[in-house]
Amino acid sequence: MKGTVLIAGLGLIGGSLCISIKKEHPEAKIVGYDRSEREMNLAKGLGIIDEEADSFEQGASGADLIVLAVPVIQIIKLMEVLQRIGLKKNVLVTDAGSVKNPIMKASSNLSDKGISFIGGHPMAGSHKSGVKAAKDLLFENAYYILTPGREAGKDKLAELKTWLKGTRAKFLEMNAAEHDELTGAVSHFPHLVASSLVHTAKKAQKNFPFISRLAAGGFKDTTRIASADPQMWSDITLQNSRVLIKLLNEWKETADELLEIVERQDYEKTFRFFSEAKAFRDGLPVKSKGAIPAFYDLYVDIPDHPGVIAEVTAILAKNDISITNLRILEMREDAVGRLVISFQSHADLEKGKDVLSKETLFEVF
Ligand code: NAD
């Protein structure tokens, strides 16, 4: 597709969108704008954008597609700017914000001016931020939720999907309220709980200074998302506060019920609490990316000797298997180490499992 695309916000999401759009539409001109000159220069230096905009207004006025990939509060501010300036007649505006209600509310002012706005939320990401973390495969197989505004008809929806084809995401349409309820439950609320768990461990550290050394394995896995950007999560929490207040109150009720059954030493109800949670958790899809990201993880027990990690990665490289992540689980200090290797696909995971299990040094599961 030909045309000029302005991406405002050249971070993890904006940068990754630039790469996906350019890959699918090499003839399009990708103009980038970020309030951080450093990120903008980096994006240009890395070849992620074709041009730097002098200002948001200048970039927006010449664009056929405008993508707002800044924090949610900033998206609303940039939408206010779009209301005031002259834009191309058939311009299409979208965003990447993780909360949709306040954005869709703000979009009605754009609709009043005849501007097509389609809310967007690519449900893939990472706890990393910045353009350096951007990558083309970030959205592959992930759900990409679209919330069309009043002025956005079927043709505009099709146009946006064509622009975003290179993301290789799975598009889903819904309204903003449904989106915020859904993502509140499976994405935003878990962040609140993960950070609360870390606060609990931090408090316990006063009495047990060694707690951080013992808080390995399961604790680290459960609280991984607490390492995400505090600014972005404060923004999301306050923008989706209505849904999160409801979920926090429901959680309080669950905590009260749990407190009661534990105080009463009620084995049957305690067992039911865990087994119902396990049944639901085990039933979640694991082979495709979604609202709860699925990871193609392989666990490998390795002996403790220098160079052993290089041996594992060399075997994978020799067999042309790429990995997306590699980390060490500190299960027990005196025992063998456990590596967690993440792959891009289920097929790669199976191949990795096959080649590594042939090595007697490693135990793979
Ligand atoms: P990021 O911190 O990596 O990048 C945001 C960029 O926006 C930064 O470079 C910052 O300088 C720039 N910026 C901030 N305010 C600006 C303004 N007023 N004008 C121009 N540039 C501005 O963040 P990210 O992870 O790419 O998130 C961007 C958006 O995508 C957010 O709305 C977030 O809710 C959403 N999102 C994030 C994830 C994720 O996991 N990171 C997933 C889906 C959606």
Residues whose N, C-alpha, C, O or C-beta is under 5 A from the ligand:
A	BS01	NAD	G9 L10 G11 L12 I13 G14 Y33 D34 R35 S36 E39 A69 V70 P71 V72 Q74 A96 G97 S98 P122 A124 G125 S126 K128 S129 G130
